[in-house]
Structure formats: C-alpha cells, structure tokens
Amino acid sequence: MGAGIQEDALRAMLEGGAVREVLISRHGDQWGLAIRLGGAGNRWLPVRSRREVQHTWSSLTAVGRYRRFGD
C-alpha cells in the first residue's frame, strides 16, 4: 500500500469538497481511515502520517476525534 494521502493534503481536500467517501476499518487491534476522491471506480487512499504508510488509531473514538479536525 505505497500510495496514500498525507494529513495536510486531506485537510485541503475536505475543505474543497473533493472527498466523496470515507472508510473506517479495523486492522487487528488498530483502526485505519481511507478516502475515495471520485466514484465507485476509484481506489481507496489510506490516510498516512509523515512516519507511517497508514496512520492508525487505537480506538474508534480516537478516529472520531481526528475526523473532527476539519470542522
């Protein structure tokens, strides 16, 4: 999973209305967040941090708090 979107770019895309769908999924004991920019034919891009290929959170509540950064 080499492709992904960094947090700063995600913020700009959310503000611009480019994000069409958001997927929150469980990976073992961690949670991940991915976005899709276009319709059903486009691929999911995992949200990544500067250090991680896919940013993960320890709980679904933590993902919800992170999601609110665009509000």
N, C-alpha and C positions, 0 to 999 in steps of 0.2 A: 504494500500500500504506500507507494512512494509519493503519489500526488496527494495534496491536501490543501487546506486553506488556513492561513495564519489568522490569529485573533484580530489583528488590526484590520486586515482586509475584510474579515467577516463583519466587523462593525460598519465599515463603509458600505458594504453590500446590503446590510439590513436597513441602513438609513436611506439607501437609494431604491429600495424595494425590489432588489434583484433576486432575493432568496424566495423560492417557490414552495419548498417543503423542508421540514426539519425532521430528522430521525434520531431518537434517543434509543440506544441499545445497550444491553448488558454484555460485558466481556469478562466472564468469571466473576470475581468479586468487585469489579470496577464498572463504571458506566462511561459510554462514549457518545459523542454528538457528531452528526454528519448533516450536510445540507445538500439540496439539489437546486441548481440555478434555473433550469428550464423545465420542460415537461417530462413525461414518463420515460422518454428515450435517453435522457441524460443520466450520467452516472452520479453516484453519491460521492461527495468530497468530505473526508473527515476533517474536523476542526483540529488543528495542531498548534502546539506552542513552539516557542523558539528551540526548545530542547527535545521535544517529543514528536514522533511521527503522528501519533494520535493522542490528543490530550484526553486524559481520563479523570474521572472524579470518583470518590469513594462512596457516594450515595446519590440517589435520585434527587434528594433535597438539594444537594450541592449543585447539581446540574441546573435545577430550577433557579437557584440564586445567581448562577453565572448567566443564565439566559436573560435575566433582568437588566444586564448591563446596557442593553440597547434602549431601555425605556427612558 
